[in-house]
Amino acid sequence: MISPEELADVAWHISTRSADSNGQCVEAGPLADGSGRVAVRHSRRPEAEVIVYSRAEWEAFVGGVKDGEFDFPAR
């Protein structure tokens, strides 16, 4: 479980592509504790849930995105 104090020090980053989705985007940022963990939240609801990934999990996800593994067809 992550504390509100730990989240207060996250340097949140939002994709420049969020303008293309009417601000419906996620933002992510590294925890300041030096663990390499990355927090992710919905940019329009920053007070809602936050998911925290280990550095290895984050790198696996980003690698999959870069490789096109999450290029789901539009519905």
PDB file of N, CA, C, O and CB in Angstrom:
ATOM      1  N   MET A   1       0.847  -1.178   0.000  1.00  0.00           N
ATOM      2  CA  MET A   1       0.000   0.000   0.000  1.00  0.00           C
ATOM      3  C   MET A   1       0.891   1.239   0.000  1.00  0.00           C
ATOM      4  O   MET A   1       1.886   1.297   0.722  1.00  0.00           O
ATOM      5  CB  MET A   1      -0.963  -0.001   1.223  1.00  0.00           C
ATOM      6  N   ILE A   2       0.541   2.194  -0.785  1.00  0.00           N
ATOM      7  CA  ILE A   2       1.318   3.435  -0.876  1.00  0.00           C
ATOM      8  C   ILE A   2       0.623   4.533  -0.084  1.00  0.00           C
ATOM      9  O   ILE A   2      -0.603   4.643  -0.092  1.00  0.00           O
ATOM     10  CB  ILE A   2       1.503   3.870  -2.356  1.00  0.00           C
ATOM     11  N   SER A   3       1.408   5.325   0.587  1.00  0.00           N
ATOM     12  CA  SER A   3       0.838   6.373   1.433  1.00  0.00           C
ATOM     13  C   SER A   3       0.620   7.665   0.644  1.00  0.00           C
ATOM     14  O   SER A   3       1.276   7.888  -0.374  1.00  0.00           O
ATOM     15  CB  SER A   3       1.749   6.639   2.636  1.00  0.00           C
ATOM     16  N   PRO A   4      -0.284   8.501   1.103  1.00  0.00           N
ATOM     17  CA  PRO A   4      -0.491   9.806   0.465  1.00  0.00           C
ATOM     18  C   PRO A   4       0.787  10.652   0.471  1.00  0.00           C
ATOM     19  O   PRO A   4       1.021  11.442  -0.443  1.00  0.00           O
ATOM     20  CB  PRO A   4      -1.618  10.563   1.172  1.00  0.00           C
ATOM     21  N   GLU A   5       1.597  10.481   1.494  1.00  0.00           N
ATOM     22  CA  GLU A   5       2.858  11.230   1.561  1.00  0.00           C
ATOM     23  C   GLU A   5       3.797  10.830   0.422  1.00  0.00           C
ATOM     24  O   GLU A   5       4.456  11.682  -0.174  1.00  0.00           O
ATOM     25  CB  GLU A   5       3.547  10.998   2.918  1.00  0.00           C
ATOM     26  N   GLU A   6       3.855   9.527   0.123  1.00  0.00           N
ATOM     27  CA  GLU A   6       4.703   9.062  -0.979  1.00  0.00           C
ATOM     28  C   GLU A   6       4.198   9.596  -2.314  1.00  0.00           C
ATOM     29  O   GLU A   6       4.992   9.943  -3.188  1.00  0.00           O
ATOM     30  CB  GLU A   6       4.754   7.525  -1.011  1.00  0.00           C
ATOM     31  N   LEU A   7       2.885   9.662  -2.469  1.00  0.00           N
ATOM     32  CA  LEU A   7       2.313  10.162  -3.728  1.00  0.00           C
ATOM     33  C   LEU A   7       2.505  11.659  -3.884  1.00  0.00           C
ATOM     34  O   LEU A   7       2.540  12.167  -5.005  1.00  0.00           O
ATOM     35  CB  LEU A   7       0.832   9.830  -3.804  1.00  0.00           C
ATOM     36  N   ALA A   8       2.628  12.369  -2.777  1.00  0.00           N
ATOM     37  CA  ALA A   8       2.803  13.826  -2.842  1.00  0.00           C
ATOM     38  C   ALA A   8       4.119  14.198  -3.518  1.00  0.00           C
ATOM     39  O   ALA A   8       4.250  15.294  -4.063  1.00  0.00           O
ATOM     40  CB  ALA A   8       2.750  14.433  -1.434  1.00  0.00           C
ATOM     41  N   ASP A   9       5.083  13.297  -3.485  1.00  0.00           N
ATOM     42  CA  ASP A   9       6.397  13.583  -4.060  1.00  0.00           C
ATOM     43  C   ASP A   9       6.590  13.024  -5.469  1.00  0.00           C
ATOM     44  O   ASP A   9       7.680  13.126  -6.032  1.00  0.00           O
ATOM     45  CB  ASP A   9       7.462  13.034  -3.164  1.00  0.00           C
ATOM     46  N   VAL A  10       5.534  12.433  -6.042  1.00  0.00           N
ATOM     47  CA  VAL A  10       5.644  11.880  -7.400  1.00  0.00           C
ATOM     48  C   VAL A  10       5.675  13.028  -8.406  1.00  0.00           C
ATOM     49  O   VAL A  10       4.859  13.947  -8.342  1.00  0.00           O
ATOM     50  CB  VAL A  10       4.457  10.904  -7.711  1.00  0.00           C
ATOM     51  N   ALA A  11       6.623  12.963  -9.332  1.00  0.00           N
ATOM     52  CA  ALA A  11       6.704  13.945 -10.420  1.00  0.00           C
ATOM     53  C   ALA A  11       5.876  13.387 -11.586  1.00  0.00           C
ATOM     54  O   ALA A  11       6.395  12.669 -12.441  1.00  0.00           O
ATOM     55  CB  ALA A  11       8.218  14.225 -10.855  1.00  0.00           C
ATOM     56  N   TRP A  12       4.590  13.726 -11.603  1.00  0.00           N
ATOM     57  CA  TRP A  12       3.664  13.167 -12.593  1.00  0.00           C
ATOM     58  C   TRP A  12       3.976  13.669 -13.994  1.00  0.00           C
ATOM     59  O   TRP A  12       4.318  14.835 -14.194  1.00  0.00           O
ATOM     60  CB  TRP A  12       2.223  13.513 -12.228  1.00  0.00           C
ATOM     61  N   HIS A  13       3.849  12.757 -14.968  1.00  0.00           N
ATOM     62  CA  HIS A  13       4.033  13.078 -16.387  1.00  0.00           C
ATOM     63  C   HIS A  13       2.781  12.627 -17.125  1.00  0.00           C
ATOM     64  O   HIS A  13       2.274  11.529 -16.898  1.00  0.00           O
ATOM     65  CB  HIS A  13       5.324  12.391 -16.979  1.00  0.00           C
ATOM     66  N   ILE A  14       2.295  13.481 -18.003  1.00  0.00           N
ATOM     67  CA  ILE A  14       1.131  13.130 -18.817  1.00  0.00           C
ATOM     68  C   ILE A  14       1.542  13.165 -20.284  1.00  0.00           C
ATOM     69  O   ILE A  14       2.329  14.016 -20.696  1.00  0.00           O
ATOM     70  CB  ILE A  14      -0.069  14.102 -18.547  1.00  0.00           C
ATOM     71  N   SER A  15       1.022  12.267 -21.040  1.00  0.00           N
ATOM     72  CA  SER A  15       1.365  12.176 -22.450  1.00  0.00           C
ATOM     73  C   SER A  15       0.923  13.417 -23.212  1.00  0.00           C
ATOM     74  O   SER A  15      -0.154  13.957 -22.961  1.00  0.00           O
ATOM     75  CB  SER A  15       0.739  10.939 -23.063  1.00  0.00           C
ATOM     76  N   THR A  16       1.748  13.861 -24.131  1.00  0.00           N
ATOM     77  CA  THR A  16       1.352  14.977 -24.991  1.00  0.00           C
ATOM     78  C   THR A  16       0.206  14.567 -25.908  1.00  0.00           C
ATOM     79  O   THR A  16      -0.454  15.428 -26.489  1.00  0.00           O
ATOM     80  CB  THR A  16       2.548  15.469 -25.823  1.00  0.00           C
ATOM     81  N   ARG A  17      -0.037  13.286 -26.044  1.00  0.00           N
ATOM     82  CA  ARG A  17      -1.141  12.789 -26.861  1.00  0.00           C
ATOM     83  C   ARG A  17      -2.481  12.891 -26.154  1.00  0.00           C
ATOM     84  O   ARG A  17      -3.518  12.614 -26.756  1.00  0.00           O
ATOM     85  CB  ARG A  17      -0.887  11.358 -27.255  1.00  0.00           C
ATOM     86  N   SER A  18      -2.478  13.281 -24.898  1.00  0.00           N
ATOM     87  CA  SER A  18      -3.739  13.355 -24.158  1.00  0.00           C
ATOM     88  C   SER A  18      -4.678  14.386 -24.756  1.00  0.00           C
ATOM     89  O   SER A  18      -5.894  14.263 -24.605  1.00  0.00           O
ATOM     90  CB  SER A  18      -3.478  13.684 -22.698  1.00  0.00           C
ATOM     91  N   ALA A  19      -4.151  15.396 -25.428  1.00  0.00           N
ATOM     92  CA  ALA A  19      -5.005  16.392 -26.088  1.00  0.00           C
ATOM     93  C   ALA A  19      -5.849  15.740 -27.183  1.00  0.00           C
ATOM     94  O   ALA A  19      -6.950  16.203 -27.484  1.00  0.00           O
ATOM     95  CB  ALA A  19      -4.147  17.531 -26.684  1.00  0.00           C
ATOM     96  N   ASP A  20      -5.330  14.669 -27.774  1.00  0.00           N
ATOM     97  CA  ASP A  20      -6.055  13.956 -28.819  1.00  0.00           C
ATOM     98  C   ASP A  20      -7.209  13.135 -28.263  1.00  0.00           C
ATOM     99  O   ASP A  20      -8.082  12.701 -29.015  1.00  0.00           O
ATOM    100  CB  ASP A  20      -5.113  13.057 -29.580  1.00  0.00           C
ATOM    101  N   SER A  21      -7.219  12.923 -26.961  1.00  0.00           N
ATOM    102  CA  SER A  21      -8.265  12.094 -26.363  1.00  0.00           C
ATOM    103  C   SER A  21      -9.106  12.896 -25.373  1.00  0.00           C
ATOM    104  O   SER A  21      -9.644  12.340 -24.416  1.00  0.00           O
ATOM    105  CB  SER A  21      -7.647  10.879 -25.663  1.00  0.00           C
ATOM    106  N   ASN A  22      -9.217  14.201 -25.605  1.00  0.00           N
ATOM    107  CA  ASN A  22     -10.012  15.085 -24.746  1.00  0.00           C
ATOM    108  C   ASN A  22      -9.590  15.024 -23.280  1.00  0.00           C
ATOM    109  O   ASN A  22     -10.420  15.143 -22.379  1.00  0.00           O
ATOM    110  CB  ASN A  22     -11.478  14.729 -24.860  1.00  0.00           C
ATOM    111  N   GLY A  23      -8.301  14.840 -23.057  1.00  0.00           N
ATOM    112  CA  GLY A  23      -7.798  14.810 -21.689  1.00  0.00           C
ATOM    113  C   GLY A  23      -8.053  13.502 -20.975  1.00  0.00           C
ATOM    114  O   GLY A  23      -7.731  13.369 -19.794  1.00  0.00           O
ATOM    115  N   GLN A  24      -8.624  12.537 -21.668  1.00  0.00           N
ATOM    116  CA  GLN A  24      -8.867  11.226 -21.072  1.00  0.00           C
ATOM    117  C   GLN A  24      -7.586  10.409 -21.189  1.00  0.00           C
ATOM    118  O   GLN A  24      -7.399   9.663 -22.149  1.00  0.00           O
ATOM    119  CB  GLN A  24     -10.070  10.494 -21.765  1.00  0.00           C
ATOM    120  N   CYS A  25      -6.731  10.555 -20.226  1.00  0.00           N
ATOM    121  CA  CYS A  25      -5.438   9.917 -20.335  1.00  0.00           C
ATOM    122  C   CYS A  25      -4.948   9.499 -18.963  1.00  0.00           C
ATOM    123  O   CYS A  25      -5.550   9.814 -17.937  1.00  0.00           O
ATOM    124  CB  CYS A  25      -4.432  10.846 -21.006  1.00  0.00           C
ATOM    125  N   VAL A  26      -3.866   8.800 -18.977  1.00  0.00           N
ATOM    126  CA  VAL A  26      -3.213   8.429 -17.730  1.00  0.00           C
ATOM    127  C   VAL A  26      -1.969   9.282 -17.561  1.00  0.00           C
ATOM    128  O   VAL A  26      -1.434   9.840 -18.520  1.00  0.00           O
ATOM    129  CB  VAL A  26      -2.859   6.918 -17.706  1.00  0.00           C
ATOM    130  N   GLU A  27      -1.532   9.366 -16.334  1.00  0.00           N
ATOM    131  CA  GLU A  27      -0.256  10.000 -16.057  1.00  0.00           C
ATOM    132  C   GLU A  27       0.536   9.064 -15.165  1.00  0.00           C
ATOM    133  O   GLU A  27      -0.030   8.290 -14.392  1.00  0.00           O
ATOM    134  CB  GLU A  27      -0.442  11.403 -15.394  1.00  0.00           C
ATOM    135  N   ALA A  28       1.830   9.144 -15.281  1.00  0.00           N
ATOM    136  CA  ALA A  28       2.707   8.252 -14.539  1.00  0.00           C
ATOM    137  C   ALA A  28       3.894   9.032 -14.019  1.00  0.00           C
ATOM    138  O   ALA A  28       4.258  10.077 -14.558  1.00  0.00           O
ATOM    139  CB  ALA A  28       3.171   7.078 -15.415  1.00  0.00           C
ATOM    140  N   GLY A  29       4.485   8.514 -12.976  1.00  0.00           N
ATOM    141  CA  GLY A  29       5.664   9.161 -12.427  1.00  0.00           C
ATOM    142  C   GLY A  29       6.382   8.251 -11.451  1.00  0.00           C
ATOM    143  O   GLY A  29       5.762   7.401 -10.812  1.00  0.00           O
ATOM    144  N   PRO A  30       7.681   8.429 -11.338  1.00  0.00           N
ATOM    145  CA  PRO A  30       8.462   7.604 -10.415  1.00  0.00           C
ATOM    146  C   PRO A  30       8.270   8.048  -8.970  1.00  0.00           C
ATOM    147  O   PRO A  30       8.147   9.239  -8.684  1.00  0.00           O
ATOM    148  CB  PRO A  30       9.943   7.656 -10.781  1.00  0.00           C
ATOM    149  N   LEU A  31       8.246   7.085  -8.079  1.00  0.00           N
ATOM    150  CA  LEU A  31       8.220   7.420  -6.660  1.00  0.00           C
ATOM    151  C   LEU A  31       9.578   7.996  -6.279  1.00  0.00           C
ATOM    152  O   LEU A  31      10.605   7.597  -6.829  1.00  0.00           O
ATOM    153  CB  LEU A  31       7.873   6.169  -5.787  1.00  0.00           C
ATOM    154  N   ALA A  32       9.582   8.912  -5.361  1.00  0.00           N
ATOM    155  CA  ALA A  32      10.813   9.617  -4.977  1.00  0.00           C
ATOM    156  C   ALA A  32      11.652   8.843  -3.966  1.00  0.00           C
ATOM    157  O   ALA A  32      12.647   9.362  -3.461  1.00  0.00           O
ATOM    158  CB  ALA A  32      10.470  10.973  -4.406  1.00  0.00           C
ATOM    159  N   ASP A  33      11.259   7.609  -3.669  1.00  0.00           N
ATOM    160  CA  ASP A  33      11.970   6.846  -2.642  1.00  0.00           C
ATOM    161  C   ASP A  33      13.189   6.091  -3.164  1.00  0.00           C
ATOM    162  O   ASP A  33      13.855   5.388  -2.404  1.00  0.00           O
ATOM    163  CB  ASP A  33      11.030   5.876  -2.004  1.00  0.00           C
ATOM    164  N   GLY A  34      13.484   6.231  -4.459  1.00  0.00           N
ATOM    165  CA  GLY A  34      14.654   5.574  -5.039  1.00  0.00           C
ATOM    166  C   GLY A  34      14.448   4.106  -5.372  1.00  0.00           C
ATOM    167  O   GLY A  34      15.393   3.426  -5.771  1.00  0.00           O
ATOM    168  N   SER A  35      13.233   3.611  -5.215  1.00  0.00           N
ATOM    169  CA  SER A  35      12.949   2.193  -5.464  1.00  0.00           C
ATOM    170  C   SER A  35      12.818   1.865  -6.948  1.00  0.00           C
ATOM    171  O   SER A  35      12.907   0.702  -7.341  1.00  0.00           O
ATOM    172  CB  SER A  35      11.680   1.792  -4.749  1.00  0.00           C
ATOM    173  N   GLY A  36      12.608   2.885  -7.767  1.00  0.00           N
ATOM    174  CA  GLY A  36      12.380   2.651  -9.188  1.00  0.00           C
ATOM    175  C   GLY A  36      10.929   2.363  -9.515  1.00  0.00           C
ATOM    176  O   GLY A  36      10.574   2.212 -10.684  1.00  0.00           O
ATOM    177  N   ARG A  37      10.074   2.283  -8.482  1.00  0.00           N
ATOM    178  CA  ARG A  37       8.654   2.024  -8.730  1.00  0.00           C
ATOM    179  C   ARG A  37       8.011   3.206  -9.450  1.00  0.00           C
ATOM    180  O   ARG A  37       8.440   4.352  -9.314  1.00  0.00           O
ATOM    181  CB  ARG A  37       7.916   1.742  -7.407  1.00  0.00           C
ATOM    182  N   VAL A  38       6.973   2.895 -10.219  1.00  0.00           N
ATOM    183  CA  VAL A  38       6.269   3.908 -11.003  1.00  0.00           C
ATOM    184  C   VAL A  38       4.794   3.875 -10.634  1.00  0.00           C
ATOM    185  O   VAL A  38       4.167   2.816 -10.628  1.00  0.00           O
ATOM    186  CB  VAL A  38       6.464   3.675 -12.532  1.00  0.00           C
ATOM    187  N   ALA A  39       4.247   5.049 -10.326  1.00  0.00           N
ATOM    188  CA  ALA A  39       2.829   5.190 -10.004  1.00  0.00           C
ATOM    189  C   ALA A  39       2.087   5.631 -11.260  1.00  0.00           C
ATOM    190  O   ALA A  39       2.599   6.413 -12.061  1.00  0.00           O
ATOM    191  CB  ALA A  39       2.611   6.208  -8.839  1.00  0.00           C
ATOM    192  N   VAL A  40       0.858   5.109 -11.414  1.00  0.00           N
ATOM    193  CA  VAL A  40       0.021   5.429 -12.576  1.00  0.00           C
ATOM    194  C   VAL A  40      -1.373   5.786 -12.068  1.00  0.00           C
ATOM    195  O   VAL A  40      -1.911   5.123 -11.181  1.00  0.00           O
ATOM    196  CB  VAL A  40      -0.036   4.226 -13.596  1.00  0.00           C
ATOM    197  N   ARG A  41      -1.952   6.846 -12.644  1.00  0.00           N
ATOM    198  CA  ARG A  41      -3.306   7.257 -12.268  1.00  0.00           C
ATOM    199  C   ARG A  41      -4.004   7.881 -13.470  1.00  0.00           C
ATOM    200  O   ARG A  41      -3.367   8.197 -14.475  1.00  0.00           O
ATOM    201  CB  ARG A  41      -3.272   8.254 -11.079  1.00  0.00           C
ATOM    202  N   HIS A  42      -5.310   8.052 -13.357  1.00  0.00           N
ATOM    203  CA  HIS A  42      -6.115   8.705 -14.397  1.00  0.00           C
ATOM    204  C   HIS A  42      -5.929  10.212 -14.247  1.00  0.00           C
ATOM    205  O   HIS A  42      -6.091  10.750 -13.151  1.00  0.00           O
ATOM    206  CB  HIS A  42      -7.643   8.303 -14.291  1.00  0.00           C
ATOM    207  N   SER A  43      -5.598  10.882 -15.317  1.00  0.00           N
ATOM    208  CA  SER A  43      -5.303  12.319 -15.240  1.00  0.00           C
ATOM    209  C   SER A  43      -6.522  13.170 -14.896  1.00  0.00           C
ATOM    210  O   SER A  43      -6.371  14.258 -14.340  1.00  0.00           O
ATOM    211  CB  SER A  43      -4.728  12.789 -16.550  1.00  0.00           C
ATOM    212  N   ARG A  44      -7.712  12.702 -15.212  1.00  0.00           N
ATOM    213  CA  ARG A  44      -8.921  13.477 -14.901  1.00  0.00           C
ATOM    214  C   ARG A  44      -9.439  13.210 -13.496  1.00  0.00           C
ATOM    215  O   ARG A  44     -10.305  13.929 -12.996  1.00  0.00           O
ATOM    216  CB  ARG A  44     -10.012  13.165 -15.907  1.00  0.00           C
ATOM    217  N   ARG A  45      -8.900  12.166 -12.859  1.00  0.00           N
ATOM    218  CA  ARG A  45      -9.324  11.813 -11.500  1.00  0.00           C
ATOM    219  C   ARG A  45      -8.098  11.543 -10.627  1.00  0.00           C
ATOM    220  O   ARG A  45      -7.921  10.423 -10.146  1.00  0.00           O
ATOM    221  CB  ARG A  45     -10.262  10.571 -11.519  1.00  0.00           C
ATOM    222  N   PRO A  46      -7.263  12.535 -10.418  1.00  0.00           N
ATOM    223  CA  PRO A  46      -6.022  12.304  -9.674  1.00  0.00           C
ATOM    224  C   PRO A  46      -6.235  11.884  -8.225  1.00  0.00           C
ATOM    225  O   PRO A  46      -5.324  11.348  -7.594  1.00  0.00           O
ATOM    226  CB  PRO A  46      -5.189  13.539  -9.703  1.00  0.00           C
ATOM    227  N   GLU A  47      -7.430  12.124  -7.694  1.00  0.00           N
ATOM    228  CA  GLU A  47      -7.705  11.737  -6.308  1.00  0.00           C
ATOM    229  C   GLU A  47      -8.146  10.276  -6.204  1.00  0.00           C
ATOM    230  O   GLU A  47      -8.283   9.749  -5.100  1.00  0.00           O
ATOM    231  CB  GLU A  47      -8.781  12.647  -5.713  1.00  0.00           C
ATOM    232  N   ALA A  48      -8.366   9.625  -7.336  1.00  0.00           N
ATOM    233  CA  ALA A  48      -8.844   8.237  -7.350  1.00  0.00           C
ATOM    234  C   ALA A  48      -7.675   7.258  -7.166  1.00  0.00           C
ATOM    235  O   ALA A  48      -6.596   7.631  -6.707  1.00  0.00           O
ATOM    236  CB  ALA A  48      -9.591   7.937  -8.675  1.00  0.00           C
ATOM    237  N   GLU A  49      -7.918   6.033  -7.527  1.00  0.00           N
ATOM    238  CA  GLU A  49      -6.940   4.973  -7.330  1.00  0.00           C
ATOM    239  C   GLU A  49      -5.622   5.253  -8.037  1.00  0.00           C
ATOM    240  O   GLU A  49      -5.577   5.894  -9.087  1.00  0.00           O
ATOM    241  CB  GLU A  49      -7.501   3.666  -7.811  1.00  0.00           C
ATOM    242  N   VAL A  50      -4.571   4.761  -7.438  1.00  0.00           N
ATOM    243  CA  VAL A  50      -3.232   4.821  -8.030  1.00  0.00           C
ATOM    244  C   VAL A  50      -2.690   3.398  -8.036  1.00  0.00           C
ATOM    245  O   VAL A  50      -2.786   2.682  -7.039  1.00  0.00           O
ATOM    246  CB  VAL A  50      -2.274   5.805  -7.234  1.00  0.00           C
ATOM    247  N   ILE A  51      -2.131   3.001  -9.148  1.00  0.00           N
ATOM    248  CA  ILE A  51      -1.512   1.686  -9.258  1.00  0.00           C
ATOM    249  C   ILE A  51      -0.003   1.909  -9.256  1.00  0.00           C
ATOM    250  O   ILE A  51       0.500   2.804  -9.935  1.00  0.00           O
ATOM    251  CB  ILE A  51      -1.990   0.914 -10.559  1.00  0.00           C
ATOM    252  N   VAL A  52       0.703   1.102  -8.502  1.00  0.00           N
ATOM    253  CA  VAL A  52       2.155   1.228  -8.426  1.00  0.00           C
ATOM    254  C   VAL A  52       2.782  -0.046  -8.991  1.00  0.00           C
ATOM    255  O   VAL A  52       2.450  -1.159  -8.582  1.00  0.00           O
ATOM    256  CB  VAL A  52       2.626   1.482  -6.954  1.00  0.00           C
ATOM    257  N   TYR A  53       3.694   0.149  -9.937  1.00  0.00           N
ATOM    258  CA  TYR A  53       4.382  -0.960 -10.582  1.00  0.00           C
ATOM    259  C   TYR A  53       5.847  -0.960 -10.185  1.00  0.00           C
ATOM    260  O   TYR A  53       6.444   0.092  -9.955  1.00  0.00           O
ATOM    261  CB  TYR A  53       4.237  -0.880 -12.110  1.00  0.00           C
ATOM    262  N   SER A  54       6.414  -2.152 -10.108  1.00  0.00           N
ATOM    263  CA  SER A  54       7.860  -2.250  -9.884  1.00  0.00           C
ATOM    264  C   SER A  54       8.564  -1.755 -11.144  1.00  0.00           C
ATOM    265  O   SER A  54       7.937  -1.626 -12.196  1.00  0.00           O
ATOM    266  CB  SER A  54       8.293  -3.727  -9.532  1.00  0.00           C
ATOM    267  N   ARG A  55       9.830  -1.486 -11.045  1.00  0.00           N
ATOM    268  CA  ARG A  55      10.591  -1.039 -12.217  1.00  0.00           C
ATOM    269  C   ARG A  55      10.556  -2.109 -13.305  1.00  0.00           C
ATOM    270  O   ARG A  55      10.412  -1.786 -14.484  1.00  0.00           O
ATOM    271  CB  ARG A  55      12.055  -0.714 -11.830  1.00  0.00           C
ATOM    272  N   ALA A  56      10.687  -3.371 -12.922  1.00  0.00           N
ATOM    273  CA  ALA A  56      10.669  -4.457 -13.918  1.00  0.00           C
ATOM    274  C   ALA A  56       9.313  -4.540 -14.618  1.00  0.00           C
ATOM    275  O   ALA A  56       9.255  -4.727 -15.834  1.00  0.00           O
ATOM    276  CB  ALA A  56      10.997  -5.807 -13.248  1.00  0.00           C
ATOM    277  N   GLU A  57       8.226  -4.403 -13.861  1.00  0.00           N
ATOM    278  CA  GLU A  57       6.895  -4.432 -14.466  1.00  0.00           C
ATOM    279  C   GLU A  57       6.715  -3.272 -15.433  1.00  0.00           C
ATOM    280  O   GLU A  57       6.187  -3.448 -16.531  1.00  0.00           O
ATOM    281  CB  GLU A  57       5.812  -4.388 -13.385  1.00  0.00           C
ATOM    282  N   TRP A  58       7.155  -2.086 -15.023  1.00  0.00           N
ATOM    283  CA  TRP A  58       7.012  -0.895 -15.865  1.00  0.00           C
ATOM    284  C   TRP A  58       7.808  -1.054 -17.155  1.00  0.00           C
ATOM    285  O   TRP A  58       7.308  -0.752 -18.239  1.00  0.00           O
ATOM    286  CB  TRP A  58       7.474   0.365 -15.108  1.00  0.00           C
ATOM    287  N   GLU A  59       9.035  -1.523 -17.039  1.00  0.00           N
ATOM    288  CA  GLU A  59       9.878  -1.698 -18.229  1.00  0.00           C
ATOM    289  C   GLU A  59       9.297  -2.747 -19.175  1.00  0.00           C
ATOM    290  O   GLU A  59       9.389  -2.600 -20.394  1.00  0.00           O
ATOM    291  CB  GLU A  59      11.302  -2.098 -17.819  1.00  0.00           C
ATOM    292  N   ALA A  60       8.699  -3.805 -18.625  1.00  0.00           N
ATOM    293  CA  ALA A  60       8.066  -4.825 -19.467  1.00  0.00           C
ATOM    294  C   ALA A  60       6.867  -4.231 -20.205  1.00  0.00           C
ATOM    295  O   ALA A  60       6.668  -4.506 -21.388  1.00  0.00           O
ATOM    296  CB  ALA A  60       7.625  -6.041 -18.615  1.00  0.00           C
ATOM    297  N   PHE A  61       6.073  -3.424 -19.515  1.00  0.00           N
ATOM    298  CA  PHE A  61       4.917  -2.787 -20.144  1.00  0.00           C
ATOM    299  C   PHE A  61       5.351  -1.817 -21.244  1.00  0.00           C
ATOM    300  O   PHE A  61       4.846  -1.888 -22.364  1.00  0.00           O
ATOM    301  CB  PHE A  61       4.080  -2.049 -19.093  1.00  0.00           C
ATOM    302  N   VAL A  62       6.269  -0.927 -20.936  1.00  0.00           N
ATOM    303  CA  VAL A  62       6.733   0.054 -21.923  1.00  0.00           C
ATOM    304  C   VAL A  62       7.354  -0.655 -23.126  1.00  0.00           C
ATOM    305  O   VAL A  62       7.143  -0.244 -24.267  1.00  0.00           O
ATOM    306  CB  VAL A  62       7.756   1.026 -21.285  1.00  0.00           C
ATOM    307  N   GLY A  63       8.109  -1.705 -22.878  1.00  0.00           N
ATOM    308  CA  GLY A  63       8.686  -2.475 -23.981  1.00  0.00           C
ATOM    309  C   GLY A  63       7.608  -3.075 -24.867  1.00  0.00           C
ATOM    310  O   GLY A  63       7.728  -3.074 -26.092  1.00  0.00           O
ATOM    311  N   GLY A  64       6.546  -3.593 -24.241  1.00  0.00           N
ATOM    312  CA  GLY A  64       5.439  -4.155 -25.001  1.00  0.00           C
ATOM    313  C   GLY A  64       4.727  -3.107 -25.836  1.00  0.00           C
ATOM    314  O   GLY A  64       4.327  -3.375 -26.969  1.00  0.00           O
ATOM    315  N   VAL A  65       4.568  -1.905 -25.273  1.00  0.00           N
ATOM    316  CA  VAL A  65       3.956  -0.805 -26.022  1.00  0.00           C
ATOM    317  C   VAL A  65       4.810  -0.469 -27.233  1.00  0.00           C
ATOM    318  O   VAL A  65       4.298  -0.325 -28.343  1.00  0.00           O
ATOM    319  CB  VAL A  65       3.776   0.443 -25.125  1.00  0.00           C
ATOM    320  N   LYS A  66       6.100  -0.346 -27.017  1.00  0.00           N
ATOM    321  CA  LYS A  66       7.006  -0.008 -28.126  1.00  0.00           C
ATOM    322  C   LYS A  66       7.005  -1.084 -29.206  1.00  0.00           C
ATOM    323  O   LYS A  66       7.184  -0.787 -30.387  1.00  0.00           O
ATOM    324  CB  LYS A  66       8.430   0.195 -27.604  1.00  0.00           C
ATOM    325  N   ASP A  67       6.803  -2.333 -28.799  1.00  0.00           N
ATOM    326  CA  ASP A  67       6.787  -3.435 -29.760  1.00  0.00           C
ATOM    327  C   ASP A  67       5.418  -3.628 -30.418  1.00  0.00           C
ATOM    328  O   ASP A  67       5.258  -4.520 -31.251  1.00  0.00           O
ATOM    329  CB  ASP A  67       7.203  -4.716 -29.073  1.00  0.00           C
ATOM    330  N   GLY A  68       4.427  -2.801 -30.056  1.00  0.00           N
ATOM    331  CA  GLY A  68       3.106  -2.886 -30.667  1.00  0.00           C
ATOM    332  C   GLY A  68       2.207  -3.948 -30.075  1.00  0.00           C
ATOM    333  O   GLY A  68       1.165  -4.262 -30.650  1.00  0.00           O
ATOM    334  N   GLU A  69       2.587  -4.516 -28.927  1.00  0.00           N
ATOM    335  CA  GLU A  69       1.790  -5.584 -28.331  1.00  0.00           C
ATOM    336  C   GLU A  69       0.432  -5.123 -27.817  1.00  0.00           C
ATOM    337  O   GLU A  69      -0.440  -5.953 -27.559  1.00  0.00           O
ATOM    338  CB  GLU A  69       2.552  -6.208 -27.211  1.00  0.00           C
ATOM    339  N   PHE A  70       0.238  -3.827 -27.665  1.00  0.00           N
ATOM    340  CA  PHE A  70      -1.019  -3.298 -27.147  1.00  0.00           C
ATOM    341  C   PHE A  70      -1.740  -2.468 -28.187  1.00  0.00           C
ATOM    342  O   PHE A  70      -2.537  -1.598 -27.835  1.00  0.00           O
ATOM    343  CB  PHE A  70      -0.773  -2.467 -25.903  1.00  0.00           C
ATOM    344  N   ASP A  71      -1.482  -2.714 -29.449  1.00  0.00           N
ATOM    345  CA  ASP A  71      -2.170  -2.019 -30.523  1.00  0.00           C
ATOM    346  C   ASP A  71      -3.474  -2.746 -30.823  1.00  0.00           C
ATOM    347  O   ASP A  71      -3.605  -3.431 -31.837  1.00  0.00           O
ATOM    348  CB  ASP A  71      -1.279  -1.927 -31.791  1.00  0.00           C
ATOM    349  N   PHE A  72      -4.441  -2.580 -29.912  1.00  0.00           N
ATOM    350  CA  PHE A  72      -5.731  -3.236 -30.045  1.00  0.00           C
ATOM    351  C   PHE A  72      -6.549  -2.543 -31.132  1.00  0.00           C
ATOM    352  O   PHE A  72      -6.454  -1.328 -31.304  1.00  0.00           O
ATOM    353  CB  PHE A  72      -6.491  -3.229 -28.699  1.00  0.00           C
ATOM    354  N   PRO A  73      -7.353  -3.319 -31.867  1.00  0.00           N
ATOM    355  CA  PRO A  73      -8.201  -2.695 -32.888  1.00  0.00           C
ATOM    356  C   PRO A  73      -9.267  -1.812 -32.230  1.00  0.00           C
ATOM    357  O   PRO A  73      -9.780  -2.123 -31.156  1.00  0.00           O
ATOM    358  CB  PRO A  73      -8.871  -3.776 -33.774  1.00  0.00           C
ATOM    359  N   ALA A  74      -9.580  -0.710 -32.900  1.00  0.00           N
ATOM    360  CA  ALA A  74     -10.644   0.182 -32.415  1.00  0.00           C
ATOM    361  C   ALA A  74     -11.981  -0.530 -32.555  1.00  0.00           C
ATOM    362  O   ALA A  74     -12.192  -1.321 -33.474  1.00  0.00           O
ATOM    363  CB  ALA A  74     -10.653   1.539 -33.201  1.00  0.00           C
ATOM    364  N   ARG A  75     -12.872  -0.232 -31.629  1.00  0.00           N
ATOM    365  CA  ARG A  75     -14.210  -0.855 -31.691  1.00  0.00           C
ATOM    366  C   ARG A  75     -15.219   0.130 -32.167  1.00  0.00           C
ATOM    367  O   ARG A  75     -16.398  -0.203 -32.286  1.00  0.00           O
ATOM    368  CB  ARG A  75     -14.632  -1.408 -30.334  1.00  0.00           C
TER     369      ARG A  75
END
